[in-house]
């Protein structure tokens, strides 16, 4: 009750003026309205509701005295701290500099760079100015950046990564470019401005007259706050727009889904997925400011350093893609106690090993303080979730798309690992006649390419359980049709292949072919499975598949998949057409009368 006390002592007035204007004298009876009031309050986990935008909420939290927020840049040179007051001052300094460039309500401002406190400051300043942010992946090639900048209508482009700076000269962008890349020499280009030059312009600018007396810009909840682009797994990136009201709703709702304990103790959050990703750049960026508790926010500048950074930060809430959890389980399988546990059929021995392995695994991974582990952004293996659960570790699957960052989530204490959980509040999830998942709710983008009607047609196939949880069956477009006209679910087969020890990724091939083949990538090439054991594992997977789905040949690849070659999207999803093009010789070899390994293959297995 002490924790709830602030909600009852706030200076709020129960005002019936507007109601009486339309309905006459109001004599409310508490027995009638209190149940509805409590139902709403509990659905929101007793979070305070306010009219601020997500960006105004950030500034509000930075300037209040009773809740501390600290920021940290995790760099190759160590961890660097920034205080709430310094970040608040830098946001205002940046907002003034944006104003000096003529950036305001309706402006489109592109931004791309590694995760950093400066990136976050710039993002908030753009939001406070009323402009529309256009975050772009920092691994995007120069020609694609040009296309996206033109498509978005951006006239300014903020660059926070040395890789983009290095190919500025190759870009045809006609607007102004500003670098916020630390310790980087700027190439000679008249379009390019240094961060220092950018800030100095703001110091010459008087305070904006666009603000109301309370200091708030003339921003509507319906105004577009940000444009995002899909990662392009099936072709060109698609544009998605979110309004200010949606950002606030998503952050506020995500905070309300966390347990009361998670919301009232100090939050430690590590931002490591690209901030252009909707989960990181919307849910991860703004949710901490709706928790009402102290927060320590870390920004990892180098994605490849995640494994070594987590034990230093030890976050309290953690979200990641399935690949991260697969690597953790793979590390367990490599050490002797873990391999004994996994291979043993002795129930007593396994029961004795479980608590020891669970504690050591979480501590080594840096996840021992987490109240909730969440996985999403790609399909996760059912076997992986079951293996973790048997060890005593719950991983909560979630479901969302770029067009709707979070749709369902398995709640703490009610984790059904056969599903991706129940829908969020105010969210409707239904199925079309063909099983396609249809979504409507406040988180669905107000605009996106290919919009058909008021429902988001996800392209995913699903089922709804009797208790209202959603199950994902596969993708409508991720179905190949073989030479005999049989439909084959790619996700189903590939998940089985990725469950094979030592295999990190798999791609099924067989469109208009008489049988299916697979390209397999090992976790680690020096210790890749040999042909005999891998063939046995693929045969075991085949036993769980129908005849058309079964693999007849496979190739173990010798070169890892890379973002830089276009084989992977920035959030590590397969780009099938690009992979097929790059490895066409290997695919041809798999369908040749006498299969023989080619340059990018370790060996070919014939089943």
MIKOL-580916 format. One record per residue (C-alpha): z, x, y; residue in one letter. Coordinates in steps of 0.05 Angstrom, whole numbers, plus 32768, in hexadecimal, padded with zeros to 4 digits. Example, Ala and Ser with C-alpha at 12.3 -4.5 7.8 and 13.67 -1.06 7.14 Angstrom:
BEGIN
809C80F67FA6a;808F81117FEBs;
END
This chain:
BEGIN
800080008000x;800C803A802Fx;7FC480508024x;7FAD80098037x;7FDA80048074x;7FA6801D80A7x;7F777FE48095x;7FAC7FB180AAx;7FC67FD480E9x;7F837FDD810Cx;7F7B7FBB814Fx;7F4C7F838137x;7F4A7F3B8150x;7F387EFE8126x;7F087EDD8158x;7EE87E99814Ax;7EC27E93818Dx;7E7C7E998171x;7E8C7E6B8136x;7EA67E358164x;7E677E388190x;7E3F7E1E8155x;7E707DF98129x;7EA57DDE8157x;7EF07DEB8156x;7F037E1A811Ex;7F467E1580FBx;7F417E4A80C4x;7F6E7E448088x;7F817E868068x;7F7D7E678022x;7F337E5B802Ex;7F1C7E9B8050x;7F4C7ECF8033x;7F2C7ED17FEDx;7EE77EDE800Cx;7F047F11803Bx;7F277F368002x;7EE87F327FD6x;7EC07F53800Dx;7EF67F87801Bx;7EFC7F9B7FD1x;7EB07F9E7FC9x;7EB27FD18002x;7EF07FF47FE6x;7F167FE18026x;7EE9800E804Fx;7EE88001809Ax;7EA77FE380B2x;7E8B7FF880F6x;7E4C7FF2811Ex;7E3C803C8125x;7DFD805A8109x;7E06809080D4x;7DF980C68109x;7E2C80A78139x;7E5E80A480FFx;7E5580EF80F5x;7E6580FC813Ex;7E9F80CB813Dx;7EBF80EE8101x;7EB58133811Fx;7ED9811F815Fx;7F1580FA8141x;7F558121813Ax;7F75810780FBx;7F3D811880C9x;7F26816080C2x;7EDF817380AFx;7ECA81BA80A0x;7E8481D58094x;7E6E8212806Dx;7E2C82378065x;7E2882578020x;7DFA8293802Bx;7DE782D28006x;7E1682F68036x;7E5282C98027x;7E6F8287803Ex;7E7082798089x;7E9C824280A6x;7E8F821480E1x;7EC481E780FFx;7EBB819D810Fx;7EC181AA815Ax;7E8C81E08159x;7E5C81B58130x;7E67817A815Fx;7E5881A6819Bx;7E1A81C28179x;7E01817C8169x;7E06816981B2x;7DE581AA81C8x;7DAC819D8198x;7DA5815581AEx;7D9D816B81F7x;7D69819F81E2x;7D42816981BDx;7D45813E81FCx;7D2981788224x;7CEC817981F6x;7CE1812F8204x;7CFB811981C0x;7D1B80D481C1x;7D17808F81A3x;7CD78088817Bx;7CC780D38177x;7CB580F08133x;7CD681348125x;7CC7815B80E5x;7CFA818A80C7x;7CF781B8808Cx;7D2781EE8075x;7D5C82068046x;7D9F81E08045x;7DCB81F8807Dx;7DFD81E080B1x;7DC781EA80E6x;7D9781BC80C0x;7DCD818780BDx;7DDC818E8108x;7D9281878118x;7D8C814A80EBx;7DC78127810Dx;7DAE81398153x;7D69811B8143x;7D8C80DC812Bx;7DB880D78169x;7D7B80E08196x;7D5A80A38177x;7D2080CC815Bx;7D0580C68114x;7D12810280E7x;7CDB811880B6x;7CFC81468083x;7CCA816E8059x;7CD68199801Bx;7CD881E3802Dx;7CAE81F57FF0x;7C7381CB8007x;7C3381F4800Fx;7C1781FD8056x;7BDB81CF804Cx;7C0881978031x;7C3881A0806Bx;7BFD8196809Bx;7BEA81568077x;7C32813B8079x;7C3C814E80C2x;7BFC812A80D5x;7C0C80ED80ABx;7C5280E780C8x;7C3B80ED8110x;7C6F8124811Ex;7C64814C815Ex;7C9D817D8152x;7CAC81A68114x;7CEF81C98109x;7CEA820280D6x;7D27821D80B2x;7D0A8247807Bx;7CE8828A807Cx;7CB482748049x;7C9882408079x;7C9A827180B4x;7C7082A2808Cx;7C3682718088x;7C3A825180CDx;7BF9827380E0x;7BD5824E80A8x;7BEB820A80C2x;7BC081DE80EFx;7BFB81B8810Dx;7BEF81AF8157x;7C36819E816Cx;7C7281C9817Ex;7C9681F18148x;7CDE8208814Fx;7CFF82398120x;7D478232810Bx;7D40826680D4x;7D78829980D8x;7D6982E380DEx;7D1E82DA80DAx;7CEA82FC8105x;7CBB82C88123x;7C7182D08119x;7C4582D38156x;7C30828B8163x;7C2E826681A5x;7C4382268182x;7C848245816Ax;7CC682458190x;7D068269817Dx;7D4882438174x;7D65826781B1x;7D2B825181DDx;7D32820A81C3x;7D7C820681D4x;7D7482278218x;7D4581EF822Ex;7D7D81BD821Fx;7DAE81E1824Dx;7D8081D48288x;7D7D81898279x;7DAC8157829Ax;7DD28124826Fx;7DA680EC8253x;7DA380AA8278x;7D8F80878237x;7DD780828220x;7E028046822Ex;7E47804F824Dx;7E6580598208x;7E37809481FDx;7E09807181CBx;7DBD807681CDx;7D95803681CEx;7D8880368183x;7D7E7FF98158x;7D917FF3810Fx;7D487FDF8103x;7D2C801F8122x;7D0F805180F1x;7D41808A80E8x;7D1B80B580B6x;7CDA80BB8091x;7CDD80D9804Bx;7CA680EE801Cx;7CA580E87FD0x;7CA081297FA8x;7C5B81177F8Fx;7C6381187F43x;7C2680EB7F3Ax;7BFB81007F75x;7C0181027FC0x;7C4580FA7FE1x;7C5480B37FF8x;7C7680A2803Ax;7CB8807D803Bx;7CDD80648079x;7D2780538081x;7D48803180BDx;7D8A804480DEx;7DAC800880C0x;7D98801D807Ax;7DB480638081x;7DF680468097x;7DF78013805Ex;7DE780488029x;7E1B80798041x;7E5080438049x;7E4080238005x;7E4080667FE1x;7E8580757FFDx;7E9E80317FE6x;7E86803E7F9Ex;7EB4807A7F97x;7EFA80727F7Bx;7F3480677FABx;7F4E80AC7F98x;7F0B80CD7FA7x;7F0980AC7FEBx;7F4F80BE8002x;7F5681067FECx;7F318140800Bx;7EE7813E7FFBx;7EC4817E7FE9x;7E7881777FE6x;7E4281AA7FD7x;7DFD819C7FF4x;7DCA81C07FC9x;7D8F81927FBBx;7D5B81967FF3x;7D71816E802Fx;7D2C814D8030x;7D40812D7FEDx;7D5880E57FFAx;7D9780ED7FD1x;7DAD812D7FF3x;7D92811E8038x;7DAB80D6803Dx;7DE380C7800Bx;7DFF810E8009x;7DF9811B8053x;7E1A80DD8070x;7E4980C1803Bx;7E8380F38048x;7E8C80D5808Ex;7E9D80918072x;7ED480A98044x;7F0B80AE8077x;7F2780EE8058x;7F2381388069x;7EE281588052x;7EC8819D8044x;7E7C819E8044x;7E5681D98027x;7E0C81E68030x;7DEC82147FFDx;7DB4823C801Cx;7D9682547FD9x;7D8B821F7FA3x;7D8782557F6Dx;7DCF82687F7Bx;7DEC82247F66x;7E0D823C7F25x;7E3382757F47x;7E45824B7F85x;7E64820F7F62x;7EA282357F48x;7EAE824E7F90x;7EA982087FAFx;7EC481DB7F77x;7EAB81997F93x;7ED081577F89x;7E91812D7F82x;7E5281497F62x;7E0B812F7F59x;7DD381567F38x;7D93814F7F11x;7D95814F7EC4x;7D7C81977EC0x;7DBE81B07EDCx;7DE8818D7EA6x;7DB781A57E71x;7DC481ED7E86x;7E1081E37E83x;7E0B81C97E3Cx;7DDC82027E2Ax;7E1082347E43x;7E4582127E17x;7E1782187DDBx;7E0F82637DE6x;7E5982777DE4x;7E7B827D7DA1x;7EB082457DA8x;7E7C82167DC3x;7E4A82257D8Cx;7E81821B7D58x;7E9381D77D77x;7E4A81C07D7Ax;7E3881D57D33x;7E7981C27D11x;7E8181817CE9x;7ECC818B7CE3x;7EEA81517D0Bx;7F2F81727D11x;7F1281B47D2Ax;7EE781907D5Dx;7F2381677D76x;7F4B81A77D80x;7F1281CB7DA5x;7EFF81917DD3x;7F3681977E09x;7F2F81E27E0Cx;7EE481E17E12x;7EE581A77E43x;7F1481CC7E72x;7EF1820F7E6Ex;7EAC81F07E75x;7EBE81C97EB4x;7EE382047ED3x;7EAB82357EC5x;7E7882057EE2x;7EA381F87F1Fx;7EAA81AE7F10x;7EF481AC7EFDx;7F0881877F3Ex;7ED181527F39x;7EE8810A7F36x;7EA380F37F22x;7E6681177F07x;7E2580F37F18x;7DDE81007EFDx;7D9D80E47F16x;7D5880F07F35x;7D3980F77EEFx;7D4280DA7EA9x;7D7E80F97E85x;7D8381017E3Ax;7DB080CE7E17x;7DC581047DE6x;7DDC81327E20x;7E0880FB7E3Ex;7E2580EC7DF8x;7E3381367DEBx;7E59813C7E2Dx;7E8080FC7E20x;7E9681147DDBx;7EB081527DFDx;7ED781267E2Dx;7EA9812C7E6Ax;7E8C80ED7E89x;7E4A80F47EADx;7E3580B57ED4x;7DEC80A67ED4x;7DCD80897F13x;7D89806D7F25x;7D6180707F65x;7D1E80807F82x;7D06809F7FC3x;7CF880577FDBx;7D4080427FC9x;7D6D80807FC2x;7DA3805D7F99x;7D99801C7F73x;7DCB801F7F3Ax;7E06804B7F27x;7E37804E7EEDx;7E7C80467F0Cx;7EB880717EFDx;7EDF80527EC4x;7EA580267EAFx;7E7080587E99x;7E3C803C7E69x;7E1380797E58x;7DDC804E7E37x;7DCC80347E7Dx;7DC6804B7EC5x;7DFD801B7EDAx;7E017FD97F01x;7DDD7FCE7F43x;7DFD7FE07F85x;7E1C7FA87FB0x;7DE97F7A7FD1x;7DB47F967FA2x;7D887F6C7F75x;7D687F8B7F37x;7D387F5E7F0Fx;7D007F697EDDx;7CB77F557EE3x;7C947F347EA9x;7C7C7F787E90x;7CC27F967E95x;7CB87FBB7ED7x;7CF97FC37EFFx;7CF77F9E7F42x;7D2B7FAD7F77x;7D3F7F8E7FB9x;7D7A7FA17FE4x;7D8F7FC48025x;7D7E80098009x;7D347FF97FFCx;7D09801C8030x;7CEF7FEF8068x;7CAB800F805Ex;7C8A80368026x;7C438043800Ex;7C2C800F7FDCx;7C5F7FDA7FEFx;7C4C7F987FCFx;7C817F657FE4x;7CCB7F607FF4x;7CDD7F7F7FB0x;7CD57FC97FA1x;7CA77FD07F64x;7CC7800E7F47x;7C93801F7F12x;7CCC80277EE0x;7CD47FFC7EA3x;7D1A7FE37E93x;7D497FB27E73x;7D897F907E8Cx;7DC57F8E7E5Ex;7DF27F517E56x;7E267F717E84x;7DF27F7C7EBCx;7DE57FC67EB2x;7D9E7FE17EB8x;7D7C80097E80x;7D3F80347E8Fx;7D0A80317E59x;7CD3805B7E79x;7C9D805E7EAEx;7C62802E7EB0x;7C3480677EC3x;7C55809A7E95x;7C35807B7E58x;7BFA809D7E38x;7BC780797E0Dx;7BAC80A07DD2x;7B66809D7DB4x;7B7B80617D89x;7B9480387DC4x;7BDE80427DB4x;7C0F80437DEFx;7C40807E7DEDx;7C7E80837E19x;7C7E80CA7E35x;7CC780C97E4Ax;7CE080B47E05x;7CBC80ED7DE1x;7CC981227E15x;7D1481137E17x;7D18811F7DCCx;7CF381617DD3x;7D2181787E0Dx;7D5D816A7DE0x;7D4681A47DB3x;7D7581E07DBCx;7D5482167DE6x;7D2081E77E05x;7D2581D87E50x;7CE781B07E5Dx;7CB0818B7E36x;7C6E816A7E48x;7C4A813B7E18x;7BFD813C7E16x;7BD1810A7DF2x;7BAB80DD7E22x;7B6C80C57DFCx;7B7B80F87DC5x;7B8280EA7D7Ax;7BCA81067D79x;7C01811F7DA7x;7C1081687DB7x;7C4781857DE2x;7C5181BF7E12x;7C9981D97E0Cx;7CBD82097E3Bx;7CF982327E21x;7D3B82387E45x;7D3682837E42x;7CF782A77E2Ax;7D1A82E47E0Bx;7D4682B77DE1x;7D14827F7DD5x;7D16825B7D91x;7CEA827A7D5Cx;7CB082537D3Dx;7CD4823F7CFDx;7D1282217D1Ex;7CEA82007D57x;7CB981E17D25x;7CF481C57CFEx;7D1281A87D3Ex;7CD081877D53x;7CC8816A7D0Dx;7D0F814E7D13x;7CFC812E7D55x;7CBE81117D35x;7CEA80EC7D03x;7D0480C17D3Dx;7CBD80B07D55x;7C8680817D3Ex;7C4780A07D20x;7C1E809E7D61x;7C5880BD7D89x;7C6280F87D5Ax;7C50813F7D6Ex;7C1B81617D43x;7C1981A37D68x;7C4181C57D9Fx;7C3D82037DCAx;7C7A822B7DDFx;7C6982437E25x;7C75828A7E3Cx;7C75827D7E88x;7CAB82527EA9x;7C9982157ED2x;7C9C82237F1Dx;7C9E81FB7F5Ex;7C7382307F7Fx;7C3982237F4Fx;7C3D81D87F5Ax;7C5381CB7F12x;7C9681AF7F29x;7CA881847F64x;7CDF819E7F93x;7D1181747F6Cx;7CF881927F2Ax;7CCE81597F0Ex;7C8E81677EE7x;7C4B81637F0Bx;7C2381527ECDx;7BDD81597EE9x;7BEC819D7F08x;7C0C81B67EC7x;7BD1819C7E9Ex;7BA081C07ECCx;7BC582027ECBx;7BCF82017E7Fx;7B8D81E17E6Ax;7B7D821C7E3Cx;7BBE82127E17x;7BB181C77E0Fx;7B6A81D67DF6x;7B8782077DC4x;7BB681D17DA9x;7B7B81A37D9Bx;7B4E81DA7D7Fx;7B3F81D77D33x;7B6582187D29x;7B9E821B7D5Cx;7BA982607D79x;7BD882777DB0x;7BBB82887DF4x;7BD582B27E2Ex;7C0C82847E48x;7C2782707E04x;7C5A82937DD8x;7C4282707D9Ax;7C23822F7D82x;7C4482057D4Cx;7C1B81DA7D1Dx;7C4181A17CFBx;
END
